[in-house]
């Protein structure tokens, strides 16, 4: 966990470090950070959170072809202005996307994305079928509660049968976890999970386009995107990735 008293987001040992041999092909293109948006990138520069990153204001000149291919969208989702969440694991957002048109190298076709509302720290799990969701979710909740010494209070998801089934309901009943479901055909009510899905998918698509790798590497790209995004959280105290 982070130092809540001093509001420390990164210690020296947790800062991202760029290889001294690495040369930026273009000062406005930072490929090694997974094509992070320029707003977060400038926050990293301002806070000196990445050793080796040029001390300059990065501006989006729309010259990155991979970003144009991977981050096209019609409209943005408005964020919640007031939060009632005061600590980690008080509310977990989760969603499952898939099946993908291409199987991953490990023959996975689904991805379970879990996001902590307070910290926006995320975890991804890859599945072959939806039936694996219950076992993965129960194992995750037991581990994260033990690692962080806190209890999961509420989980929020859509009405999919992977979340709304007897196995999950009984487990949540025994653990005292409240379940919240969004209305059918109303993904806006599960907005945090939906936005995180879109962010991960866009980042993965962008990195695949940039590296010219086949789509069978989509799971590795999503996992890398999640890893990078968890380490450029600069808006609030967040879960220490080395604690879990």
RAUR-V864251 format. One record per residue. N is the residue number from 1. RES is the residue in one small letter. PHI is phi in whole degrees, 0 to 359 (* if undefined). PSI is psi in whole degrees, 0 to 359 (NA if undefined). D_FIRST is the distance of its C-alpha to the first C-alpha in whole Angstrom. Layout:
# RAUR-V864251
N | RES | PHI | PSI | D_FIRST
N | RES | PHI | PSI | D_FIRST
This chain:
# RAUR-V864251
1 | x | * | 161 | 0
2 | x | 277 | 168 | 4
3 | x | 279 | 96 | 7
4 | x | 292 | 329 | 8
5 | x | 295 | 315 | 11
6 | x | 261 | 2 | 12
7 | x | 57 | 42 | 11
8 | x | 277 | 123 | 10
9 | x | 270 | 319 | 10
10 | x | 222 | 137 | 11
11 | x | 266 | 172 | 12
12 | x | 302 | 323 | 15
13 | x | 286 | 345 | 14
14 | x | 258 | 357 | 12
15 | x | 292 | 144 | 15
16 | x | 291 | 141 | 17
17 | x | 236 | 127 | 21
18 | x | 270 | 140 | 24
19 | x | 299 | 136 | 27
20 | x | 297 | 338 | 29
21 | x | 278 | 348 | 32
22 | x | 285 | 132 | 31
23 | x | 242 | 128 | 33
24 | x | 291 | 124 | 32
25 | x | 294 | 333 | 35
26 | x | 206 | 133 | 35
27 | x | 299 | 336 | 33
28 | x | 267 | 0 | 32
29 | x | 242 | 119 | 31
30 | x | 241 | 83 | 28
31 | x | 289 | 328 | 28
32 | x | 288 | 350 | 25
33 | x | 258 | 23 | 23
34 | x | 67 | 28 | 24
35 | x | 59 | 44 | 26
36 | x | 298 | 147 | 23
37 | x | 295 | 156 | 25
38 | x | 291 | 334 | 26
39 | x | 297 | 311 | 24
40 | x | 293 | 324 | 21
41 | x | 298 | 318 | 23
42 | x | 291 | 330 | 24
43 | x | 293 | 323 | 21
44 | x | 296 | 320 | 20
45 | x | 293 | 315 | 23
46 | x | 298 | 320 | 23
47 | x | 272 | 1 | 19
48 | x | 53 | 49 | 20
49 | x | 265 | 355 | 17
50 | x | 229 | 110 | 20
51 | x | 289 | 128 | 22
52 | x | 102 | 350 | 25
53 | x | 281 | 131 | 25
54 | x | 302 | 138 | 28
55 | x | 276 | 82 | 28
56 | x | 209 | 167 | 30
57 | x | 271 | 116 | 30
58 | x | 277 | 133 | 30
59 | x | 236 | 142 | 32
60 | x | 279 | 106 | 33
61 | x | 262 | 8 | 36
62 | x | 60 | 33 | 36
63 | x | 261 | 354 | 38
64 | x | 275 | 109 | 35
65 | x | 294 | 323 | 37
66 | x | 297 | 319 | 34
67 | x | 295 | 322 | 32
68 | x | 294 | 325 | 35
69 | x | 284 | 323 | 36
70 | x | 264 | 346 | 32
71 | x | 239 | 26 | 31
72 | x | 282 | 131 | 34
73 | x | 208 | 160 | 34
74 | x | 275 | 316 | 36
75 | x | 211 | 151 | 34
76 | x | 269 | 158 | 31
77 | x | 261 | 134 | 29
78 | x | 284 | 135 | 28
79 | x | 278 | 155 | 24
80 | x | 289 | 130 | 24
81 | x | 278 | 329 | 24
82 | x | 237 | 129 | 23
83 | x | 246 | 137 | 20
84 | x | 260 | 4 | 20
85 | x | 273 | 130 | 16
86 | x | 245 | 350 | 14
87 | x | 204 | 167 | 11
88 | x | 293 | 151 | 9
89 | x | 69 | 4 | 12
90 | x | 291 | 328 | 15
91 | x | 212 | 126 | 16
92 | x | 247 | 128 | 17
93 | x | 263 | 139 | 19
94 | x | 214 | 149 | 21
95 | x | 202 | 157 | 24
96 | x | 239 | 125 | 26
97 | x | 246 | 146 | 28
98 | x | 137 | 182 | 32
99 | x | 286 | 143 | 34
100 | x | 284 | 154 | 34
101 | x | 289 | 340 | 37
102 | x | 236 | 131 | 37
103 | x | 288 | 148 | 35
104 | x | 284 | 178 | 32
105 | x | 299 | 331 | 33
106 | x | 263 | 18 | 32
107 | x | 64 | 35 | 34
108 | x | 265 | 146 | 31
109 | x | 233 | 353 | 32
110 | x | 233 | 157 | 29
111 | x | 223 | 124 | 26
112 | x | 265 | 123 | 23
113 | x | 246 | 123 | 20
114 | x | 242 | 129 | 18
115 | x | 233 | 130 | 16
116 | x | 281 | 127 | 13
117 | x | 295 | 320 | 15
118 | x | 290 | 314 | 12
119 | x | 259 | 341 | 10
120 | x | 65 | 17 | 13
121 | x | 288 | 140 | 11
122 | x | 233 | 157 | 14
123 | x | 229 | 145 | 16
124 | x | 235 | 142 | 19
125 | x | 225 | 138 | 22
126 | x | 253 | 136 | 25
127 | x | 232 | 153 | 28
128 | x | 275 | 321 | 32
129 | x | 223 | 163 | 33
130 | x | 296 | 334 | 31
131 | x | 298 | 341 | 32
132 | x | 280 | 350 | 29
133 | x | 300 | 313 | 27
134 | x | 301 | 311 | 27
135 | x | 296 | 317 | 26
136 | x | 295 | 318 | 23
137 | x | 295 | 315 | 21
138 | x | 295 | 317 | 22
139 | x | 295 | 321 | 20
140 | x | 297 | 314 | 17
141 | x | 297 | 318 | 17
142 | x | 298 | 315 | 17
143 | x | 292 | 314 | 15
144 | x | 292 | 325 | 12
145 | x | 294 | 321 | 13
146 | x | 289 | 319 | 13
147 | x | 292 | 319 | 10
148 | x | 262 | 355 | 8
149 | x | 56 | 40 | 10
150 | x | 223 | 164 | 11
151 | x | 252 | 140 | 14
152 | x | 286 | 126 | 15
153 | x | 266 | 313 | 18
154 | x | 217 | 142 | 20
155 | x | 239 | 139 | 20
156 | x | 236 | 131 | 23
157 | x | 208 | 182 | 25
158 | x | 274 | 189 | 29
159 | x | 269 | 18 | 32
160 | x | 297 | 146 | 32
161 | x | 295 | 342 | 33
162 | x | 292 | 337 | 30
163 | x | 253 | 331 | 28
164 | x | 255 | 77 | 31
165 | x | 217 | 169 | 32
166 | x | 298 | 320 | 33
167 | x | 299 | 311 | 31
168 | x | 291 | 319 | 28
169 | x | 298 | 316 | 29
170 | x | 295 | 319 | 30
171 | x | 297 | 314 | 26
172 | x | 294 | 325 | 25
173 | x | 296 | 318 | 27
174 | x | 291 | 326 | 27
175 | x | 273 | 351 | 23
176 | x | 73 | 30 | 24
177 | x | 266 | 129 | 22
178 | x | 281 | 139 | 24
179 | x | 250 | 131 | 25
180 | x | 236 | 131 | 26
181 | x | 240 | 142 | 28
182 | x | 279 | 158 | 30
183 | x | 292 | 154 | 34
184 | x | 299 | 140 | 36
185 | x | 57 | 30 | 36
186 | x | 228 | 71 | 34
187 | x | 296 | 342 | 31
188 | x | 298 | 331 | 30
189 | x | 288 | 342 | 29
190 | x | 248 | 45 | 26
191 | x | 299 | 321 | 25
192 | x | 299 | 314 | 22
193 | x | 293 | 319 | 22
194 | x | 294 | 319 | 25
195 | x | 293 | 321 | 24
196 | x | 295 | 319 | 21
197 | x | 303 | 312 | 24
198 | x | 297 | 318 | 26
199 | x | 298 | 314 | 24
200 | x | 294 | 317 | 23
201 | x | 294 | 318 | 27
202 | x | 295 | 318 | 28
203 | x | 295 | 318 | 26
204 | x | 295 | 316 | 27
205 | x | 298 | 321 | 31
206 | x | 294 | 315 | 30
207 | x | 294 | 323 | 29
208 | x | 295 | 319 | 32
209 | x | 294 | 324 | 35
210 | x | 286 | 325 | 34
211 | x | 266 | 354 | 34
212 | x | 60 | 31 | 37
213 | x | 274 | 153 | 35
214 | x | 291 | 160 | 37
215 | x | 293 | 347 | 35
216 | x | 294 | 347 | 34
217 | x | 268 | 17 | 31
218 | x | 297 | 323 | 30
219 | x | 294 | 318 | 27
220 | x | 295 | 324 | 26
221 | x | 292 | 318 | 26
222 | x | 296 | 317 | 24
223 | x | 297 | 319 | 21
224 | x | 294 | 318 | 21
225 | x | 298 | 317 | 21
226 | x | 296 | 317 | 18
227 | x | 301 | 314 | 16
228 | x | 292 | 314 | 17
229 | x | 298 | 326 | 17
230 | x | 293 | 337 | 13
231 | x | 258 | 2 | 13
232 | x | 241 | 26 | 15
233 | x | 287 | 111 | 13
234 | x | 237 | 7 | 14
235 | x | 266 | 338 | 15
236 | x | 199 | 164 | 12
237 | x | 302 | 144 | 8
238 | x | 219 | 170 | 7
239 | x | 294 | 135 | 5
240 | x | 289 | 120 | 4
241 | x | 296 | 340 | 8
242 | x | 275 | 357 | 9
243 | x | 273 | 350 | 7
244 | x | 218 | NA | 10
